[in-house]
Amino acid sequence: MTRLRALLAALTLCLAAGPALAVQPDEVMRDPAQERRAREISEGLRCLVCQNQSIDDSDAPLARDLRVLVRDRLREGDSNGQVVEYVVQRYGEFVLLRPVFGPHTWLLWLTPLLAVGLGGFGLWRLARRPVPPRPQGLSEAESAQVEALLHRK
Amino acid sequence: MLVEVGHFALALALALSLVQAVMPIWAARSGDGALREAAVPAALGAFACLLLAFGALTYAHATSDFSVQNVVENSHTAKPFLYKLSGVWGNHEGSMLLWVLILSLFGALVAVARNAVPPTLRANTLAVQATITFVFVLFIITTSNPFSRVAPAPMEGNDLNPLLQDFGLAVHPPLLYLGYVGFSITFAFAIAALIDGRIDAVWARAVRPWTLTAWSFLTLGIAMGSYWAYYELGWGGWWFWDPVENASLMPWIAGTALLHSTVVMEKRDALKVWTVLLAILTFSLSLLGTFIVRSGLLTSVHTFATDPTRGVFILAILVLFIGGSLTLFAWRAPMLRQGGLFAPISREGALVMNNLFLVAACATVFVGTLYPLLLEMLTGEKISVGPPFFNWTFVPLAVPLLLIVPFGQALAWKRGDAYAAAQRLLVAFALALAVGVATLALTWGGPAMAPIGLALGAYLVIGSAMEIVSRARGYGGSRSRDVATTWRRAVGLPRSAWGTALAHAGVGVVVIGIAAQGWATEGLATIKPGESLASGPYVATLDRVGPRTGENYEETTAFLTLRTRAGDWVGPVETGKRFYPSRKMTVTESGLKTVGVSQIYASLGEVVPGGAIGLRLYYKPLVLLIWLGAVVMALGGAVSLTDRRMRVGAPAKARAKLPPHAVPAE
C-alpha cells in the first residue's frame, strides 16, 4: 500500500484547500527567469502542514502563502540563498527538504560515504587475507606410495 | 453466517500454523519422519482456511453486508463492483488479511514443491514460515478483526476513499504484497539453514526461484504504485521519496542485492554468510515497511487507522523476528564454512561491488527515512529529509553501480581480464557516447544531465544486447562466422542469460525514461472555452466545460482538444473534478494522452464561475519508459525462472499455481 498514504495525504490537503492546483496561474511571475528561480527554491521548501510535500506540490493555504512570499522576496531582488535564509529564519530548519550539513546531520549526510567506505575497507581487508597456500606437488616418497597403491594387485 | 465461517476459519488457520510451526522442530529432535511431514498438510490447511476467510470477507464486501463493521466503513451500495472487490484490501484489516493469505500461499507452495528441497531444510523452512503466519494471524485476530459485526446494521456504508476507487487499488497491493511477503520464504530458508547449521549450493538453488519470484512481483508492484500516484495525484510526479515509498524501495534494493549474491553462491559456493544475512535483512525491511505503514509511526495522520495497540504489537513482531533472526545469525554464522576463492577482478568481484553499492544505497534510504524521527526523539530538533536529499545521495551511488553492470557481465568467473572485458564493451561505450553527444548537440542549451542520463541508459541497453551477441558468437576457435549460427546459438543460450540481459536492459530503459524527464515542460494558465494553452510541442484548446455523472460521483469535466504546434489534430483529452457525495470529497481526475511512449498530461484546477478554468498541461517525453522498463525487468525475472536449471530442481508444478495476475510471459 505504498501509495495509499501519499494519496491520503494529498487528499487531506485537497480537502483543506478545496479543489485547486498547486501553483495557481495568478501566482506565476511575469519574468520567466524569475519564475524558474521561484520554482527551484520552492522545490526545496517543505509545506509545513503536509507530509513530505514541497510547497510547489501542495494545495494547502500555508504552502500558497510561502510560494507568494518566495516570489515577493525575489521581486525585491533577493538572491536564491537570501530567500531561503529568510524563510528558514521565520519557519526554522524544518522547512528545508534538504537538511543543512551540520553536527546534527553529519551522520545523515555521511551515510553513503561511510557505507561505501567501510564496506570497501572490509572488502579490502578480506582480499588481503592470506590465501591458504596452494597444495604443493607430491614429494617423491608420496609419489612412490601412490604408485604402489595404484599398482597393487 | 458466512462471515462467522470466515472468522472461524481465521482462528483455525491460527491453530494450523501453530501445528505447522511446532511439528518439524519436534520431529527434528525425535527423528520422526512422519511427524516432520505433518507440516505439509498443515501448510495446505492453513492456506485453505485463510482463503476461506478472505473469500468470506470478499463476499461480505461484494454483497454490501452492512452488518460487518469493515464493510460499513469502506463500502457503499452505489460503489462500482470492481471497487467493491478491491475495497476488501483498501483498508487496514482487509489488507492484513491479504498479507497473511499470501504468506500462507507461499507456505503452501513450498509444501507442495516436493522434489526441490532436501526434506529437513523444507520442514524447517515451513516451520519458520508458519511462525510468521501464526504471529500475524494472531495480530489480526487480537487487534484488527475484519469480521466484527455491528448491530443494528446501518442502511448505507461510508464508502471507500475516492482516491482508492481506481484500478490501481485492484492490482497494486496484491502485486506489492506478493513481493514483500515472497521474501518471507527466502527468510525462512535462511533461518532454516542457520538452524540446520549447513548451507551450500543446493540451498542457493532452492532459494533462487523464490527470490526471483518475489523480486519480480515487487518490481511490478512498485512500478504500478508509482504509475498510479503519477496519474492520480494530479501533479505529474512519479516518485516522491515518501517514507511509505521508501518502505517498499528498501526491500527491493536489498532483494536485488540478494538476487545477485545468490548467483555467486550457487555458481561458486562463495559469499554464503553474506547471502544469509541479506536474506534476513531483506525480509526484515519488508517487515519494517509493514510496520511503518501500519503503525502510523512516520505517518501520524494519514494511515487508514492509527491505533497504539497495533503499533506496539507490530513493534513486538519486529523485535521478535528481526532481533531473533540476527541473534541466531550472530550465533550460528561463524559455524558456516566459507568457500570459493576468487580474484578481485572477476564476475564474483563485480557482483560484490554490486552488493556494496546496493547496500550503501539501501542504508542511505534507511537512514534518510528514519533519521528525522530519531533526531527528534534524541535532541528534539526537527528536520526534514525530502526528495532533494535523496536525489543528492542516492544518484551518486546508483551511477557507479549502473556503470559496472555490463562490465561485470563481461568478466569471467573466478579470474577475469579487465582489459578484455573493456574491449568487449567498446561498442556499447562508443554507441552510448554517440547517443549522448548527439542528444546534447540537438538539445543544446537544455538541461545537461538529461543527455548524460540518456547515454547511461543506452549504455545499459546496448551492453545487455552485446552480452547476448558476444556469448552467442563464442570465442576463439569456436567463434561463429555467420549470422545464422550466431542466431541459433543465441536461441540456445540458457534462459537465465536472456533473463539477466532483459532485466539489465530494463534498468537501462528506466534510466532513459527518468533522464528524459529533464525535458518535460509545464504550461499553466486560466483559460476560457475557445482559448488554448501550450506545453512543449503540443497545444490544448478548451472546447467546453460541462457536468458528467458516474455511478457514484458527479464530475465537472473540461473537454480539451490536443493539437501539435503545427496545428495537426492529436486527439481529445478530458480532465475533471469528481465529487463523491457519500464522502463529500472532491478528487482531480487527470487527462492523459499517450503519443508513442510520451504523454501529455492535463490536470484541471479551479473552475471559475464565468466558465474559465485553471489548467495545468505537462508534456512528459518518454515518460512511459519508466514503468515499461520496470515491466521489462520483471519479465527478465520471469524468463530467468523458466531456466532449465530451475525447472529441473525447482517447483515447476507450484509455480503454475500462482494467482492469475502473475508476471506475463511465464
Interface residues (C-beta under 8 A of the other chain):
Chain A: M1 T2 R3 L4 R5 A6 L7 L8 A9 A10 L11 T12 C14 L15 G18 P19 A20 L21 A22 V23 Q24 P25 D26 V28 E43 G44 R46 Q51 N52 Q53 S54 D57 G92 E93 F94 V95 L96 L97 R98 P99 H104 T105 L107 L108 W109 T111 P112 A115 V116 G119 G120 L123 A127 V131
Chain B: G90 S95 N161 P162 L163 L164 G168 H172 P173 L176 G221 I222 G225 S226 W228 A229 E232 L233 G234 W235 G237 F240 W241 D242 P243 V244 E245 A247 S248 V293 T299 V301 H302 T303 F304 L341 P344 V352 L356 F357 V359 A360 A361 A363 T364 V367 G368 Y371 L375 T379 E381 K382 I383 S384 V385 G386 P387 P388 F389 W392 T393 F394 P396 L397 L524 A525 T526 K577 M585 T586 V587 T588 S603 G605 E606 V607 G614 R616
